[in-house]
Amino acid sequence: MIVTTFKSNSVILKKILDIRPLYSAVRQNSQNVEDILCLRGEKESYNFKEKYRVLDEKDYFRFFSKRSMKREPALTRSLTSMVYKIGKQMISLAEGMPNEGTFPFNHLEMNLKSGSKLVLEEQELAKALQYLPSQGLPDLLKLLRELQQDLHCPPSLDRDVIVTNGAQHGIYQCFDMFVDPGDPVITTEYTFTGANSALRPYDPELLAIPEDDFGLIPETLEAVLEERSSRGLKMPRVMYLIPTGNNPTGTILPAWRRKRIYELACKYDFLIIEDDPYAFLYYSQEKVPSFLSMDQCGRVIRLDSVSKVICAGLRGAWMTAPSSIIERAELHSQSELLHSCTLSQVILHRLISQRSDLAAHIHSARSFYERRCTALGTALRSLSHLAHWVEPKAGLFYWLRLQGISDVHNMTFRTALEHGLMLCPGQAFQYEHSAPSQHLRLTFTRIKLDDIETAVRRLAEVIQIEQKLQEREPQRLATER
Ligand SMILES: Cc1ncc(COP(=O)(O)O)c(C=O)c1O
């Protein structure tokens, strides 16, 4: 269970940026520790508990899929976690683990850009190369529980965490856990490709709710739910949402919408999968509370990942949810991958345990992307007669709606490539990706700053060529694939 005492790190963290002149030149609001490691609202108070039931252990059974309910614990895995929990040396005739003496490594050293070192040798290295309980490295789990408590200050509830192999793994686990064939699932109209690909094999009925410039529109969601309910249709048990810097639309759901959506989850009885890998990459002063921070009734499954702020190849990620859900996710992990990579978890543990370094690194990653986001935004101004977009306040994406182009498929797969420009078509984020799209998703993560203007100039040319083509040859509107 998550430690419920709030342990403020502000005393240590308040000094971070004073010690690190590298970061001290960046915006005033970001220098405050609270801005760096804080994902809760300012003095928010919630009264959901007074109006709606807090879910208990038995309630979650109605959310689990038939497939998930068939999962049973592997006895050998249960034994391994028990031994880890007891933490005592035992003589073992039980475990099928390989003998550490046969491992070919005896020393591992990684230098961090911050100047510190990560050194593993002997016993520590052997442990970092050995099997683990499926929930994750116990020391890492402890740290993650504390981190979630400090970042979100969630309402007190029996919650826990499990380490996942990237947030993508968490998404997949959630759909496997909660979706039966034909089930309605709520998402935004355009969403992360990885979520759609994970969902498709479950053959769901997608309730793709449109967004405006501020993300998913709660009134539309309510109208859809109300209509289904009045017609006696099957109701959704789960919603998948990217609340901060949605991939691809770049929207950030304001606090009042989050509260409204949370309330709808309580009223219409569904769970919220809060996939928030861009949580730390926000470029505005406004602080928006996470869904986890308001979860009084046990309806939020939060997915975190270090892919966007530390590195992606580590596959460092975790799920935070009511303990009954985490126990079930552990059953999924047991059969999917036993556990995510031990060495990665050891590295993640080191990175997270140095909170001050973590905060400074997040701050520098955010400043890095913010600069690029601004540079692309400035260059795009010359395109205002060709497309519409809203400057993203979080995340890594611009979402452009093109004028005079009914479908970007030919443009991205032919015209742009002929002009040496790689673009991502809106189709990639639609559940039905054979349907036409007027959108492009642009990202600024890896492009050289010097190349941005050239890229935008080429984009303008490509749009104009394509507009003319579509005027002349309407048959080209038909998506060619
Ligand atoms: C919204 C969203 N969720 C999850 C992921 C995957 O993250 P991870 O690398 O942790 O699997 C991405 C990656 O682009 C993403 O945009």
The ligand as a Gaussian input file, in Angstrom:
#p B3LYP/6-31G(d) Opt

LIG

0 1
 C        0.583000       8.908000     -24.885000
 C        1.672000       7.906000     -24.919000
 N        1.610000       6.846000     -24.094000
 C        2.579000       5.921000     -24.086000
 C        3.675000       6.038000     -24.913000
 C        4.716000       4.965000     -24.866000
 O        5.568000       5.233000     -23.789000
 P        6.643000       4.189000     -23.305000
 O        7.908000       4.489000     -24.013000
 O        6.742000       4.428000     -21.836000
 O        6.122000       2.822000     -23.607000
 C        3.789000       7.116000     -25.788000
 C        4.930000       7.230000     -26.705000
 O        4.960000       7.966000     -27.649000
 C        2.762000       8.083000     -25.780000
 O        2.790000       9.151000     -26.582000

